[in-house]
Amino acid sequence: MKFDIITLFPEMIQTYCSFSILKRAVEVSAITVNTINPRDFSLDKHKKVDDTPYGGGAGMVLMPQPYVDAYESLEHMPNSITVMLTPQGEPLNEKIVNELAQYDRIILLCGHYEGFDERIREIIKPREISIGDFVLTGGELPALCIMDAVSRKIKGTLGKIESADQDSFSCGLLEYPHYTKPREYRGLNVPEVLLNGNHKEIEEFRRQESLQRTKQRRPDLLN
Ligand code: 21W
């Protein structure tokens, strides 16, 4: 999977991708991460990328020229999709992540606390995605959420042990409670059933806990 991220803050993307599992994914070439800064494409003598809104109002608007030129500087590739991160987009979920993971290349367009000039949408025609109903300062964290979630689906990103956990995660229920050593901590004990080595009983206990948690916290997931 190739990610091309168009952002005014490329270091935010590069830094996150230099740790942990994404770092390894880059090292084993499961993914490649390329950043493009629209500021480098600004034709303005002060490298301006935003301006005041026509019609008035607060805030600034991201100019079309630097973003469209940054976008058009990227090579055309088959099986590629462009995603714009905006608060008005469709809310991200695991189904969308699975859809995105089918592509060979994803272009991610990030704004930063400003709206995009509408003509950027009209020219690029991106899929618009949000990560939920709360206000952030920019599209970089949402872009990283997509990169992180999609990368997990790419062969070679997760090791054997982590892939096994994928199965229990994606069964549509919340996870059961986990325990490790010691058996007693501050008077709190690990449930007896997990210590007796009866795998059938353990499996049933975990399934019940998962169901109960899901009913209590996320009844919407049970439909
Ligand atoms: C916040 C962008 C507010 C635009 C007029 C001119 C991407 C995001 C974002 C942001 C506004 C996502 C304005 C969940 C999010 C994102 C920054 C509009 C300012 N008005 N998913 N400028 N939440 N957020 N208001 O915030 O770019 S995906």
Boltz pocket constraint, residues with backbone or C-beta under 6 A from the ligand:
constraints:
  - pocket:
      binder: B
      contacts: [[A, 58], [A, 59], [A, 60], [A, 61], [A, 85], [A, 86], [A, 87], [A, 111], [A, 112], [A, 113], [A, 114], [A, 115], [A, 129], [A, 130], [A, 131], [A, 132], [A, 133], [A, 134], [A, 135], [A, 136], [A, 137], [A, 138], [A, 139], [A, 140], [A, 142]]
      max_distance: 6.0
